[in-house]
Amino acid sequence: MGQRVTVVTRQGCHACEQAEADVARICGDLGVGWGTEDVDGDAELRVEFGDRVPVILVDGEEHGFWRVDEPRLRAALT
């Protein structure tokens, strides 16, 4: 199973931790792979997303930012 959801995150970001927990639960329920990427570890991500983290990507495309819209994410993954 490949990674379909990526949470673009930053160290010490409380909203990022919440988004990761939400994505872990939702993806776990649906059997969908997910992971994280640190915005500060990648210059392209930093330019694109900067202070807009967390950003949720589905299949590499931006799905949302700052918080997880659970019904919308579940719909995108089913």
Buried (B, 14 or more C-beta within 10 A) or exposed (E): EEBBBBBBBBEEBEBBEBBBEBBBEBBEEBEBEBEBBBBEEEEEBBEEBEEEBBBBBBEEEEBBBBEBBEEEBBEBBE
